């Protein structure tokens, strides 16, 4: 039996969600938006790549919000 050669893993970037937090949703005007920072992990360290958010009321596929009404004044 021959010994296995060690495989070299290429240095890759990994995108990982950070801690979740609740925020104010400007569309439905409620504290129902969930936001997480996107952390980019690289061989040089960790940096913030942006944020992703989701509103559990506005983006519910089972009961979507009605279209906004346009005030006629």
C-alpha positions as CSV (number, residue, x, y, z in Angstrom):
1,X,0.0,0.0,0.0
2,X,1.4,3.4,-1.0
3,X,1.0,6.4,1.3
4,X,-1.5,9.1,0.2
5,X,-0.2,12.4,-0.9
6,X,-1.4,15.4,1.0
7,X,-4.0,17.3,-1.0
8,X,-3.5,21.0,-1.3
9,X,-6.7,23.0,-0.8
10,X,-6.8,26.1,-3.0
11,X,-7.2,29.3,-1.0
12,X,-10.8,30.2,-1.4
13,X,-13.1,32.9,-0.3
14,X,-16.0,31.9,2.0
15,X,-19.2,33.9,2.4
16,X,-20.8,33.5,5.8
17,X,-23.9,35.2,7.3
18,X,-23.3,37.1,10.6
19,X,-25.6,37.5,13.6
20,X,-29.3,38.1,12.8
21,X,-31.0,41.2,14.1
22,X,-34.5,42.7,13.8
23,X,-35.0,46.0,12.1
24,X,-37.7,48.4,11.0
25,X,-39.3,47.6,7.6
26,X,-40.1,50.9,5.8
27,X,-42.6,49.2,3.4
28,X,-44.9,47.6,5.9
29,X,-44.0,49.9,8.8
30,X,-43.3,47.2,11.4
31,X,-40.4,45.7,13.3
32,X,-40.5,42.6,11.1
33,X,-37.3,42.9,8.9
34,X,-34.5,40.4,9.7
35,X,-31.0,41.6,8.7
36,X,-27.6,39.8,8.7
37,X,-24.2,41.1,7.7
38,X,-22.4,39.1,5.1
39,X,-18.9,38.2,6.3
40,X,-16.2,37.4,3.7
41,X,-13.6,35.1,5.1
42,X,-10.3,35.0,3.2
43,X,-6.7,33.9,4.0
44,X,-6.0,37.6,4.8
45,X,-8.8,37.8,7.4
46,X,-12.5,38.6,7.8
47,X,-14.3,41.6,6.3
48,X,-17.9,42.7,5.9
49,X,-19.1,42.3,2.3
50,X,-22.5,43.8,2.7
51,X,-25.9,42.9,4.3
52,X,-28.9,40.9,3.4
53,X,-32.4,41.5,4.7
54,X,-35.8,39.8,4.6
55,X,-39.2,41.0,5.8
56,X,-41.4,38.2,7.1
57,X,-44.5,40.3,6.3
58,X,-43.7,41.9,2.9
59,X,-42.1,38.8,1.4
60,X,-44.6,36.1,2.5
61,X,-45.6,34.1,-0.6
62,X,-48.7,32.7,1.0
63,X,-50.3,36.1,1.8
64,X,-48.8,38.9,-0.2
65,X,-49.5,42.5,0.7
66,X,-52.0,44.4,-1.5
67,X,-50.7,46.9,-4.0
68,X,-50.1,50.4,-2.5
69,X,-52.9,52.9,-3.0
70,X,-52.2,56.1,-4.8
71,X,-53.7,59.1,-3.1
72,X,-55.8,61.1,-5.6
73,X,-55.9,64.7,-4.2
